[in-house]
Amino acid sequence: METTLTYQQAFEELEQITNDIEAEEVSVDDLAKKVKRAADLLEICNAKLKLTETEVNKIIENIKNKE
């Protein structure tokens, strides 16, 4: 899984793939590759969201412990 992309970059590429497929701009020959790439991008986005959630929860817990 490629992790050098930022969440924003992965999301924008995923959005572009979705738009291309919906607009029927993807040939049948490329469709499987695009769907695979979209799945990879979803994994990247999910991993980054989970990491961010964990970090935010730690910060909130630290704040609560200082009160």
HUKAQUI-V252037 format. One record per backbone hydrogen bond with DSSP energy under -1.0 kcal/mol. NH is the residue of the N-H (numbers start at 0). CO is the residue of the C=O. E is the energy in kcal/mol with one decimal. If there is no record, write none. Layout:
NH,CO,E ; NH,CO,E
This chain:
9,5,-2.5 ; 10,6,-2.9 ; 11,7,-2.6 ; 12,8,-2.3 ; 13,9,-2.4 ; 14,10,-2.6 ; 15,11,-2.1 ; 16,12,-2.4 ; 17,13,-2.5 ; 18,14,-2.6 ; 19,15,-2.6 ; 20,16,-2.5 ; 21,17,-2.7 ; 22,18,-2.2 ; 23,20,-1.4 ; 24,19,-3.1 ; 30,26,-1.3 ; 33,29,-2.4 ; 34,30,-2.6 ; 35,31,-2.3 ; 36,32,-2.5 ; 37,33,-2.5 ; 38,34,-2.1 ; 39,35,-2.2 ; 40,36,-2.6 ; 41,37,-2.3 ; 42,38,-1.9 ; 43,39,-2.1 ; 44,40,-2.6 ; 45,41,-2.8 ; 46,42,-2.5 ; 47,43,-2.4 ; 48,44,-2.5 ; 49,45,-2.5 ; 50,46,-2.3 ; 51,47,-2.4 ; 52,48,-2.6 ; 53,49,-2.3 ; 54,50,-2.4 ; 55,51,-2.7 ; 56,52,-2.5 ; 57,53,-2.1 ; 58,54,-2.2 ; 59,55,-2.7 ; 60,56,-2.4 ; 61,57,-2.5 ; 62,58,-2.2 ; 63,59,-2.5 ; 64,60,-2.2 ; 65,61,-1.1
